[in-house]
Amino acid sequence: MERARDLLIETDRPVSDICFAVGYNDPPSFVRLFSRLSGLTPGAFREQYRRQSDMAGQSA
């Protein structure tokens, strides 16, 4: 899942592409597992990270 988090942060690739890139064959199962492990869906994780990055950039 660490690689999936990295891809969500570093790219704009769709979640389904990231799912396949990290070795999962079923996007809904990937989303459920990611959500269970991180507490957020992949899309929400990406959005939260970007929001935090934007806020950090504005503070500097």
Contacts in CASP RR format, 6 or more apart in sequence:
PFRMAT RR
TARGET T0000
AUTHOR 0000-0000-0000
METHOD contacts of the structure
MODEL  1
MERARDLLIETDRPVSDICFAVGYNDPPSFVRLFSRLSGLTPGAFREQYR
RQSDMAGQSA
1 22 0 8 1.000
1 33 0 8 1.000
1 34 0 8 1.000
1 37 0 8 1.000
1 38 0 8 1.000
3 21 0 8 1.000
3 22 0 8 1.000
4 18 0 8 1.000
4 19 0 8 1.000
4 22 0 8 1.000
4 30 0 8 1.000
4 34 0 8 1.000
4 42 0 8 1.000
5 38 0 8 1.000
5 45 0 8 1.000
7 13 0 8 1.000
7 18 0 8 1.000
7 21 0 8 1.000
7 22 0 8 1.000
8 15 0 8 1.000
8 18 0 8 1.000
8 42 0 8 1.000
8 43 0 8 1.000
8 45 0 8 1.000
8 46 0 8 1.000
8 49 0 8 1.000
9 46 0 8 1.000
9 49 0 8 1.000
11 18 0 8 1.000
13 21 0 8 1.000
15 27 0 8 1.000
15 30 0 8 1.000
15 31 0 8 1.000
15 42 0 8 1.000
15 43 0 8 1.000
16 27 0 8 1.000
18 42 0 8 1.000
19 25 0 8 1.000
19 26 0 8 1.000
19 27 0 8 1.000
19 30 0 8 1.000
19 31 0 8 1.000
22 30 0 8 1.000
24 30 0 8 1.000
24 33 0 8 1.000
30 42 0 8 1.000
31 41 0 8 1.000
31 42 0 8 1.000
34 40 0 8 1.000
34 41 0 8 1.000
34 42 0 8 1.000
34 45 0 8 1.000
35 41 0 8 1.000
35 42 0 8 1.000
38 45 0 8 1.000
40 48 0 8 1.000
END
